[in-house]
């Protein structure tokens, strides 16, 4: 903890990359862990453009359940610490693979969201977006043009938003320290952020109770739950 705090205290530029483990402590199900969503559901039937074209009602039922879950959960201490660090550090970037919007709800204002948001639905025919977690029904339609809307997340087989990817790698390349929090390190391009930061000379802090594909790159590794670790680091920084 002290080592991580020392690395951060001398940093002008900090990049944070969060994965599913960050949200798990708020009660959001993970994807790739034992018992995670993809061990129980087939992503090809629920999270691809082809699945949506084949059976939009079935796909929307899956996302309606996940959106309903988000109405019952709250950000945890770790989310709030990262929101405060946005004001603490002169150059602070927060990159997330999560689609739950918990960073924004905790107060973060500049979040680079690589995989979209569950609380957004996008029209497939016009630029209209519907924001919020209200139940949109089994086969929602655009209020502007009447065409079908889809969940505002990136599905398997789709490209990530280029602007978000560019912003994430720019942040990694210029940071003094990168924190990688609650991620397996196997999903690209997000997994490449750590290597980009290391290549540019940054220190790496990993927060994850489990070993990951990125653990061998860590300058400091904290094997604790995300909220507990971030809260402890913040208390050291505030001493």
Sine and cosine of phi, psi and omega as CSV:
sin_phi,cos_phi,sin_psi,cos_psi,sin_omega,cos_omega
0.00,0.00,-0.73,0.69,0.00,-1.00
-0.89,0.46,-0.65,0.76,0.00,-1.00
-0.88,0.47,-0.73,0.69,0.02,-1.00
-0.88,0.48,-0.67,0.74,0.00,-1.00
-0.90,0.43,-0.62,0.78,0.03,-1.00
-0.90,0.43,-0.67,0.74,0.02,-1.00
-0.87,0.49,-0.67,0.74,-0.03,-1.00
-0.96,0.30,-0.61,0.80,-0.10,-1.00
-0.90,0.43,-0.43,0.90,0.02,-1.00
-0.99,-0.12,0.25,0.97,-0.12,-0.99
-0.98,-0.22,0.70,-0.72,0.14,-0.99
-1.00,-0.07,-0.43,0.90,-0.04,-1.00
-0.77,-0.64,0.84,-0.55,-0.05,-1.00
-0.81,-0.59,0.72,-0.69,0.10,-0.99
-0.88,-0.48,0.71,-0.70,0.04,-1.00
-0.86,-0.50,0.72,-0.69,0.06,-1.00
-0.84,-0.54,0.87,-0.49,-0.05,-1.00
-0.91,-0.41,0.55,-0.83,0.05,-1.00
-0.82,-0.57,-0.27,-0.96,-0.16,-0.99
-0.87,0.49,-0.50,0.87,0.01,-1.00
-0.88,0.47,-0.46,0.89,0.04,-1.00
-0.90,0.44,-0.67,0.74,-0.04,-1.00
-0.99,0.14,-0.36,0.93,-0.05,-1.00
-0.85,0.52,-0.55,0.84,-0.03,-1.00
-0.95,0.32,-0.25,0.97,0.13,-0.99
-1.00,-0.04,-0.09,1.00,0.02,-1.00
0.97,-0.26,0.13,0.99,0.04,-1.00
-0.99,0.12,0.77,-0.64,-0.02,-1.00
-0.91,0.41,0.64,-0.77,0.08,-1.00
-0.99,0.13,0.07,-1.00,-0.05,-1.00
-0.96,-0.29,-0.73,0.68,-0.19,-0.98
-0.96,-0.27,-0.13,0.99,0.05,-1.00
-0.94,0.34,0.24,-0.97,0.11,-0.99
-0.85,0.53,0.81,-0.59,-0.05,-1.00
0.99,0.13,0.04,1.00,0.01,-1.00
-0.94,0.34,0.09,-1.00,-0.13,-0.99
-0.86,0.52,-0.65,0.76,-0.07,-1.00
-0.98,0.20,-0.09,1.00,0.16,-0.99
-1.00,0.08,-0.25,0.97,-0.05,-1.00
-0.91,-0.42,-0.32,0.95,-0.03,-1.00
-0.74,-0.67,0.49,-0.87,-0.01,-1.00
-1.00,-0.02,0.93,-0.38,-0.04,-1.00
-0.87,0.49,-0.46,0.89,-0.01,-1.00
-0.93,0.38,-0.32,0.95,0.01,-1.00
-0.99,-0.11,-0.17,0.99,-0.15,-0.99
-0.73,-0.68,-0.32,0.95,-0.17,-0.98
-0.66,-0.75,0.71,0.70,0.09,-1.00
-0.66,-0.75,0.42,-0.91,0.09,-1.00
-0.86,0.51,-0.58,0.82,-0.01,-1.00
-0.91,0.42,-0.66,0.76,0.03,-1.00
-0.89,0.46,-0.65,0.76,-0.01,-1.00
-0.93,0.38,-0.64,0.77,0.03,-1.00
-0.91,0.42,-0.57,0.82,-0.05,-1.00
-0.97,0.23,-0.67,0.75,-0.10,-1.00
-0.47,-0.88,0.97,0.23,-0.06,-1.00
-0.89,0.46,-0.52,0.85,-0.01,-1.00
-0.92,0.40,-0.67,0.75,0.03,-1.00
-0.90,0.44,-0.70,0.71,0.00,-1.00
-0.90,0.44,-0.69,0.72,0.00,-1.00
-0.90,0.43,-0.54,0.84,0.04,-1.00
-0.88,0.48,-0.66,0.75,0.07,-1.00
-0.87,0.50,-0.72,0.69,-0.03,-1.00
-0.97,0.25,-0.50,0.87,0.09,-1.00
-0.89,0.46,-0.63,0.78,0.04,-1.00
-0.90,0.43,-0.68,0.73,-0.01,-1.00
-0.93,0.37,-0.63,0.78,0.05,-1.00
-0.90,0.43,-0.64,0.77,0.03,-1.00
-0.89,0.45,-0.63,0.78,0.04,-1.00
-0.87,0.49,-0.64,0.77,-0.03,-1.00
-0.89,0.45,-0.43,0.90,0.03,-1.00
-0.94,0.34,-0.23,0.97,-0.08,-1.00
-0.96,-0.28,-0.04,1.00,-0.09,-1.00
-0.89,-0.47,0.28,-0.96,-0.04,-1.00
-0.73,-0.69,0.40,-0.92,0.13,-0.99
-0.88,0.48,0.47,-0.88,0.03,-1.00
-0.97,-0.26,-0.08,-1.00,-0.08,-1.00
-0.83,0.56,-0.63,0.77,-0.02,-1.00
-0.88,0.47,-0.65,0.76,0.07,-1.00
-0.87,0.50,-0.67,0.74,-0.04,-1.00
-0.94,0.35,-0.58,0.82,0.06,-1.00
-0.89,0.47,-0.72,0.69,-0.01,-1.00
-0.90,0.44,-0.58,0.81,0.06,-1.00
-0.89,0.45,-0.63,0.78,0.03,-1.00
-0.94,0.35,-0.58,0.82,0.00,-1.00
-0.92,0.39,-0.39,0.92,0.08,-1.00
-0.85,0.52,-0.51,0.86,0.03,-1.00
-1.00,-0.04,-0.38,0.93,-0.06,-1.00
-0.97,0.24,-0.68,0.73,-0.13,-0.99
-0.99,-0.14,0.65,-0.76,-0.05,-1.00
-0.86,0.52,-0.59,0.80,0.00,-1.00
-0.74,-0.67,0.97,-0.23,-0.08,-1.00
-0.79,-0.61,0.81,-0.59,0.01,-1.00
-0.83,-0.56,0.71,-0.70,0.01,-1.00
-0.87,-0.49,0.91,-0.42,-0.01,-1.00
-0.94,-0.35,0.74,-0.67,0.01,-1.00
-0.71,-0.70,0.58,-0.81,0.17,-0.99
-1.00,0.00,-0.14,0.99,-0.10,-1.00
-0.98,0.18,0.51,-0.86,-0.07,-1.00
-0.92,-0.39,0.19,0.98,-0.13,-0.99
-1.00,0.03,-0.19,0.98,0.02,-1.00
0.96,0.30,0.20,0.98,-0.07,-1.00
-0.93,0.38,-0.52,0.85,0.05,-1.00
-0.88,0.47,-0.70,0.71,0.01,-1.00
-0.91,0.42,-0.67,0.75,0.01,-1.00
-0.91,0.42,-0.44,0.90,0.03,-1.00
-0.99,0.16,-0.19,0.98,0.04,-1.00
0.88,-0.48,-0.08,1.00,0.06,-1.00
-0.92,0.38,0.67,-0.74,-0.09,-1.00
-0.93,-0.37,-0.31,0.95,-0.04,-1.00
-0.81,-0.59,0.97,0.23,-0.05,-1.00
-0.97,-0.25,0.80,-0.61,0.08,-1.00
-1.00,-0.04,0.95,-0.30,-0.11,-0.99
-0.98,-0.21,0.96,-0.28,-0.10,-0.99
-0.96,0.26,-0.50,0.87,-0.15,-0.99
-0.92,-0.40,0.23,0.97,0.04,-1.00
1.00,0.06,-0.30,-0.96,-0.08,-1.00
-0.66,-0.76,0.67,-0.74,0.07,-1.00
-0.95,0.32,-0.42,0.91,-0.04,-1.00
-1.00,0.01,0.35,0.94,0.08,-1.00
-0.80,-0.60,0.68,-0.73,0.17,-0.99
-0.86,-0.50,0.69,-0.73,-0.09,-1.00
-0.89,-0.45,0.69,-0.72,0.11,-0.99
-0.93,0.35,0.62,-0.79,0.02,-1.00
-1.00,0.09,-0.14,0.99,-0.10,-1.00
-0.87,-0.49,-0.35,0.94,-0.02,-1.00
-0.64,-0.77,0.13,-0.99,-0.08,-1.00
-0.96,0.28,0.01,1.00,-0.10,-1.00
-0.89,0.46,0.67,-0.74,0.12,-0.99
-0.79,-0.61,0.59,-0.81,0.06,-1.00
-0.93,-0.37,0.87,-0.49,-0.05,-1.00
-0.97,-0.25,0.57,-0.82,0.02,-1.00
0.87,-0.49,0.14,-0.99,-0.07,-1.00
-0.94,-0.33,0.28,0.96,0.06,-1.00
-0.88,0.48,0.52,-0.86,0.07,-1.00
-0.95,0.32,0.88,-0.47,-0.07,-1.00
-1.00,-0.02,-0.01,1.00,0.01,-1.00
1.00,-0.08,0.07,-1.00,-0.13,-0.99
-0.96,0.30,-0.41,0.91,-0.04,-1.00
-0.52,-0.85,0.94,0.33,-0.18,-0.98
-0.92,0.40,0.50,-0.87,-0.03,-1.00
-0.84,-0.54,0.41,-0.91,-0.03,-1.00
-0.94,0.34,0.75,-0.66,0.03,-1.00
-0.95,0.32,-0.27,0.96,-0.02,-1.00
-1.00,-0.01,-0.74,0.68,-0.12,-0.99
-0.87,-0.50,-0.15,0.99,0.05,-1.00
0.99,0.10,-0.01,1.00,0.01,-1.00
-0.99,0.14,0.19,-0.98,-0.05,-1.00
-0.93,0.36,0.62,-0.78,0.11,-0.99
-0.95,-0.30,0.39,-0.92,-0.03,-1.00
-0.82,-0.58,0.35,-0.94,0.10,-1.00
-0.86,0.51,0.59,-0.81,-0.08,-1.00
-1.00,0.05,0.71,0.71,0.01,-1.00
-0.88,-0.47,0.30,-0.95,0.06,-1.00
-1.00,0.04,0.82,-0.58,-0.01,-1.00
-1.00,-0.08,0.27,-0.96,0.12,-0.99
-0.84,0.55,0.70,-0.71,-0.01,-1.00
1.00,-0.01,-0.09,1.00,0.03,-1.00
-0.97,-0.24,0.45,-0.89,0.06,-1.00
-0.98,0.20,0.57,-0.82,0.13,-0.99
-0.95,0.32,0.41,-0.91,0.02,-1.00
-0.85,0.52,0.86,-0.50,-0.08,-1.00
-0.85,0.52,-0.62,0.79,-0.01,-1.00
-0.90,0.44,-0.63,0.77,0.01,-1.00
-0.93,0.38,-0.68,0.74,0.02,-1.00
-0.89,0.46,-0.71,0.71,0.01,-1.00
-0.88,0.48,-0.69,0.73,-0.01,-1.00
-0.90,0.44,-0.62,0.78,0.00,-1.00
-0.91,0.42,-0.71,0.70,-0.03,-1.00
-0.96,0.29,-0.51,0.86,0.12,-0.99
-0.89,0.46,-0.69,0.73,0.01,-1.00
-0.90,0.44,-0.67,0.74,0.00,-1.00
-0.91,0.42,-0.62,0.78,-0.08,-1.00
-0.95,0.32,-0.41,0.91,-0.06,-1.00
-0.97,-0.25,-0.06,1.00,-0.11,-0.99
-0.98,0.18,0.41,-0.91,0.14,-0.99
-1.00,0.06,-0.54,0.84,0.00,-1.00
-0.67,-0.74,0.69,-0.73,0.16,-0.99
-0.89,-0.45,0.77,-0.64,0.12,-0.99
-0.98,-0.21,0.80,-0.60,0.06,-1.00
-0.91,-0.41,0.87,-0.49,-0.27,-0.96
-0.81,-0.59,0.88,-0.47,0.17,-0.99
0.91,0.42,0.58,0.81,0.00,-1.00
-0.81,-0.58,0.55,-0.84,-0.01,-1.00
-0.95,0.30,-0.40,0.92,-0.02,-1.00
0.98,0.21,0.31,0.95,-0.02,-1.00
-0.92,-0.40,-0.12,0.99,-0.03,-1.00
-0.99,-0.11,0.87,-0.49,0.02,-1.00
-0.98,-0.21,0.49,-0.87,0.18,0.98
-1.00,0.07,-0.07,1.00,-0.07,-1.00
-0.84,0.54,-0.59,0.80,-0.02,-1.00
-0.89,0.46,-0.40,0.92,-0.01,-1.00
-0.97,0.22,-0.16,0.99,-0.02,-1.00
-0.90,0.44,-0.63,0.78,-0.03,-1.00
-0.91,0.42,-0.70,0.71,0.02,-1.00
-0.90,0.44,-0.63,0.78,0.04,-1.00
-0.89,0.46,-0.66,0.75,0.01,-1.00
-0.92,0.38,-0.70,0.71,0.01,-1.00
-0.87,0.49,-0.67,0.74,-0.01,-1.00
-0.87,0.49,-0.55,0.84,0.01,-1.00
-1.00,0.09,0.01,1.00,0.09,-1.00
0.98,-0.18,0.16,0.99,-0.04,-1.00
-0.98,0.19,0.46,-0.89,0.19,-0.98
-0.99,0.15,0.45,-0.89,-0.04,-1.00
-0.86,-0.50,0.82,-0.57,0.11,-0.99
-0.92,-0.39,0.86,-0.52,0.07,-1.00
-0.96,-0.27,0.75,-0.66,0.12,-0.99
-0.88,-0.47,0.92,-0.38,-0.04,-1.00
-0.19,-0.98,0.81,-0.58,0.03,-1.00
-0.92,0.40,-0.30,0.95,-0.01,-1.00
-0.91,-0.42,0.48,-0.88,0.13,-0.99
-0.89,0.46,0.56,-0.83,0.03,-1.00
-0.74,-0.67,0.05,-1.00,0.05,-1.00
-0.92,0.40,-0.22,0.98,-0.04,-1.00
-0.98,-0.20,-0.11,0.99,-0.14,-0.99
-0.86,0.51,-0.58,0.82,-0.02,-1.00
-0.92,0.39,-0.26,0.96,0.00,-1.00
-1.00,-0.05,-0.10,0.99,-0.18,-0.98
-0.97,0.26,0.73,-0.68,0.18,-0.98
-0.96,0.26,-0.62,0.78,0.08,-1.00
-0.67,-0.74,0.71,-0.70,-0.01,-1.00
-0.81,-0.58,0.76,-0.65,-0.01,-1.00
-0.88,-0.47,0.93,-0.37,-0.08,-1.00
-1.00,-0.04,0.89,0.45,0.01,-1.00
-0.72,-0.70,0.31,-0.95,0.14,-0.99
-0.84,0.55,0.51,-0.86,-0.15,-0.99
-0.85,0.52,-0.76,0.65,-0.04,-1.00
-0.89,0.46,-0.68,0.73,0.01,-1.00
-0.89,0.46,-0.71,0.71,-0.04,-1.00
-0.92,0.40,-0.72,0.69,-0.02,-1.00
-0.91,0.43,-0.64,0.77,0.05,-1.00
-0.88,0.47,-0.66,0.75,-0.01,-1.00
-0.92,0.39,-0.68,0.74,0.04,-1.00
-0.88,0.48,-0.69,0.73,-0.03,-1.00
-0.88,0.47,-0.62,0.78,0.01,-1.00
-0.91,0.41,-0.59,0.81,0.07,-1.00
-0.92,0.40,-0.68,0.73,0.00,-1.00
-0.89,0.45,-0.52,0.85,-0.07,-1.00
-1.00,0.06,-0.07,1.00,-0.02,-1.00
-0.92,0.39,0.00,0.00,0.00,0.00
